[in-house]
């Protein structure tokens, strides 16, 4: 089933886009937008150990660790990452956790003296 827009809907979208582009040209609003998402990441959490060896002695082998999987919440602007945090193992994102993350990000941004688009 295709979704077709009426001429009025198309023109409304074009008008909104033009308005946003004009605001960006005058105020730079696109530079102040922050987006947030959750992401599963895999990382290698190796522990490096040093060994004292005599010349000619072979190094002791270490078992290879598996990749670790963590859930990350990351907030970015056009300029890059402004905030990130890892969730605890088995923790899901609830409204309370999301609100805590927003509050933490707001405090970090205030410390960096960045402006938010509200």
N, C-alpha and C positions, 0 to 999 in steps of 0.2 A: 504494500500500500504506500503510495507516494504522498508526500505532504507538499501541497502547492500553496504558495502565498498569493494573496490577492495583490493587486497593484497598490492598494492603500498600505498593506503590510510591508511590501517591498520599499515603498517610499518612506515609511516611518523608520525602517531600519537604516536606510541611506541617510536620512536626516539625523538620526542619533549618532551615526558614525562621523558625520561631518561635524556635529557639535562637539563630540569628544576630541576629534583631531584639532579643532580650533582651540579648545581648552588646553590641550597639550601644547600647542604652539605658543599660547599666551602665558600659561601657568606651569607647564611641565608636569601635568598630573600623572602621566604614565611613569615618570621616574619615582613617584611616591607610592605606587600600588604595591602591596605585599600579598603574596599568595602562600598558602600553607597546604601541605599534603603529608600523608604518611607513606612510608616506603619500607619494604623489606630489604635489608642489605646483608650481604655475606662478607665476612672478613676473616683474615688469617690472624689468629691471636697467638703468634709464636712466642715462646720464651727462648731467648738466646742464652746460652751458657758458654762460659769460657773454660778452656781446658789448658792446663800446662802440659806440654808434651816434650819429651826428649827428642832430639833430632832423629828422624827416621821412624819414630813411633806413629802408628796410624791413629787417627782421631776416633773416639768412640761414637757410634751411631746413635741417633735419637729417633724415637718413633715420631712419625709425621702426624700432626694433629689434624682433625677434621675442620672444615670451615665452620665458623660460628654464624648463626643466623640471628639477627636482631631487628626489631621494628624501630624505625626512626621517624620522628616528626620533624619536618624541616620547613622553615619559612624563608622565602627569598624575595628580593626586589630585583629590578633590572640590573643593579650593580653587583648582586651576589647574595650569599647566605647571610641573614641577619640573626637567625636563631635556630638551634637544633637541640633535640634531646632524645635520648633513648628510652624506650619503654622497658619496664621490668619484664622478665620472662613470664609469659602467660597473661600479661596485662592487656586489656583491650581499651580502646579509646572511648571514653564515655563523655557525656556533656561536661561533667565536673573536671575531668582531666583536660579536656579541650579548653575550658575556661581558665584553668590554672596556667596552661601553656600560653594563652593569649595575654594573661596578666604578666607573666614572666617576660614575654617578648616586649610588651609595652614598657616595662621597667628598663629593659636592656636598651630599647630604642631611645627612651628618655635620657638615659645615661650617655648615649652616643649623639644626642641632640638631633635626631632625625624627625622629620615631620611625617605624620600619618595622613592618608587621605580618608576622611570620614564622611 
